[in-house]
Amino acid sequence: YVFATLGFYPVEPASGNYVVGIPLVERAILRVPGRRRLTILRTGDGDHLLSLTLRGRRISPISLAHSEIVRGGALRFETTFAS
């Protein structure tokens, strides 16, 4: 539930990849001692993902690598309503 609330979750934990969804919260900050902070931001109230950026760079809206998440930064989900 926590992963789904943040907008991504591990389908196969050993693969190191996460499936991307849509966060249930507008903002969340993950702080792990010894790691950089990851800030998750959602804009829009829709149920359809328009774009996904990490540290200002557009990334695949399908999967997210663990190695990218632990580098920290801002993970931005832009959503809209599907037409």
Secondary structure as UniProt FT lines:
FT   HELIX           2..6
FT   STRAND          8..9
FT   HELIX           13..15
FT   STRAND          17..20
FT   STRAND          27..30
FT   TURN            33..34
FT   STRAND          38..43
FT   STRAND          48..54
FT   TURN            55..56
FT   STRAND          57..58
FT   STRAND          63..65
FT   HELIX           66..69
FT   TURN            70..71
FT   STRAND          73..80
//
